[in-house]
Amino acid sequence: MMESDEFGRDPAVQKMRRVFKQMEEAKGPLIERSGLSPSPTLRLFGRCRIYHDPVSPVLKSPAQIGWDALFRNIDLVTPRRLKGRELLMRTRGWWTREPSEIAEIVERHGKLVVGPKGELMVELADEATAKALSEALLEAFEDQVFLSS
């Protein structure tokens, strides 16, 4: 991990940081004026068993299901997307915690889904539910499993 912010001295980086800060500050009032009440959908990350950095599974292509018959050849292959819980279960051996234990806690608060780009995500009712889930994950798994936008 970098101990100093060497890029922070670059004027272009400083300008972009100011732009991003302004965008973040404008986001809240803009959502309030729109009258929308967005339900948060956050990514679920776990610590890699080997490198201990945060990782999250991403479905790169649909699962392909084929068939074998005892007395004939079947050339049918059915592609289908994994569901959120199925994708979480594929983290077994990758994450430092057992996926079935994670699913049990997450499903008390929200719904495991696969995002539009194949990311493992949790759909939540509101910000309070997101905070409650974050606290439950922290209590159960310390810093090993967490949510991020």
N, C-alpha and C positions, 0 to 999 in steps of 0.2 A: 504494500500500500504506500502511496506517495505521502511523504511527511510534509512536503511544502507544495504550494500551488504555483509551480513554475509558469503555467499557462496564464495565470491571473495577471501577469505583468503585460501581456500582449494587449494592445489597445483594441484590436478586433474582437478578442475574447471578452474583454470588459464590456464592450458595446453590446455584444450578443447576450451577455448575462443580464444587462439592464433591460434589454428587450424581453427576455424570458420572464424576468421579474414583473415587468409591467403586464405581460400577458396573464400571469398567475393572479395578479391583483385585480385584473379586469374580469376574470372568469366568474367569480362569485356574483357580483352585481348583474352581470349579463344573464346568468341563469335565473336569478331572482326576477328580473324584468320579463323574461320569457314566459313566466308562469309555469314552467315545467318543473316537475319534481323528479329528477333523475334517480333511478335506483342504481346504487354502485355495483359495478362488476369489476372485481379485482382479481389479479393473477395470484396463483398459489405457488409459492416457492419453498423448496426444502434444501437443506445442506447436502452437498455432494459427499458421499461416503469416503471418497478418496482425497479430493482436494479441499473439501470443506467450504467451497464457495456456493452462493445461492444458484440453484438450477431449477428449471421448470420444464416439464415435458411439452413438446410441440408435435402435434400430429402433422406430419409432412405429406402423407397421402393416405387415402382411405384403406382400411384393412381389406384384404382380398380373401374371400372365403371360397374355397373350391370343394369338390366332392370326389370321393373315391367309391367305386362300387366293387363288389366282390367278383361279378361276372361280366362287367362291361366297362368301357371308358366313358367318362363324363367330362366334356370340355367346358362346362359351365363354371364361370368364376363370377361371384357376386361381390362387387365392391360396396363397402358400407363404412360410414364414419363411426369411430368409437364414441361412446357417450362419456361424459365427464368422469364418472366413477371408474369406468373401464380404463381411461387414460391414467387416472391416479394410481390404479393398481399396477400399472406398468412401471411405476417408480420403485417397486420392490427391488432392493439390491443397489439402487442408485442413491436413494436418500438414506439418511442416518436413522430415520424412524419408520415404523411399520405403516404402510398406506391404509390398511383397514382401520387402524386406530385414528388416523388423521381423518378419514372419511366419516367416522362416527361423530366426531366433534363438529366438522364442517357442516354436515347435513342437519345438525340441530339448529343451525343458524341460517343456512342458505342452501342453494342448489349448485352442485358441481356441474359445470357445462364446458363444452369445447368452444372456444372463441372463434371468430371469423377467420383468423389466421392459424387455427389449430392449437392455440394456447389453452392450457388448463386454467380455468377461471371459476370464480364463485360468484353467483348472482345473489345479491342481498337486497332486502326490502328497503333499507334506508341506512343513513350514516351511523345511527345508534347501533343497529345490528352489526354493521361492519366493525365498529369499535368493540362490541361485545365478543365477536368472533376473534378478533385480534388478541384480546385479553385472554380468552379461553385457550388459544393456541400457545400463547406465551406461558401461561400457567402449566399447560400439559407438556410442552416440548421445549421450553426455554427459547433459545434463538435458532432452533433447528428447523422450524416450519413457520412461515409468516406470509402475510398478504402484501401486495404491492400494486400500484396502479400501472 
